[in-house]
Amino acid sequence: MAELLAGRVIEKLSQVAELYHRLLIVVAPAGAGKTRALRKVGEDTGAPMININLELSRRMLDLTERQRALQLPRLISEIVNTSDSDVSLLDNIEILFDVSLRQDPLRLLQSLSRNKTVVATWNGCFDDEHIIYAAPDHSEYRRYLVKDFLVVNLEQQNEGN
């Protein structure tokens, strides 16, 4: 499955390069092989894979809750832009949904994708028009219309644009 998903991501990289937001979101539930697929994409393309939870947590350890919310956009930009590669593979982005950080995860990813192609994993589902994170009654619930970015999903034949 990871091979199939990696192949779909690589196919979409040329399409996403033509968008305003060069953002490709890989949507699947936890345990579906997104991390393995991104590793394969990294091996095939030379793009760096970044564990966002780990890198952001390291940089925010000494910050207060308020400072974390204010500094997060700058910190994530620094993390993604440390590589000279035109593509960054972002895995484990769950920290971006933390309610205490008061961020819009999709907007953060879109802002990162203005200067380089960003491929991000998304633990959730895709319903042909929306990407969804968490259940509707959960505090981290998000539902976004698929617009100005591409989606890769194992269950769907017609991925979003």
HUURSUL-V975844 format. One record per helix or strand. SS is the DSSP state (hx for helix, st for strand). FROM is the first residue (numbers start at 1). TO is the last residue. If there is no record, write none. Layout:
SS_FROM_TO / SS_FROM_TO
This chain:
hx_2_16 / st_23_28 / hx_34_45 / st_48_51 / hx_52_60 / hx_65_80 / st_87_91 / hx_94_97 / hx_99_101 / hx_105_112 / st_117_123 / st_125_126 / st_130_133 / st_142_145 / st_150_153
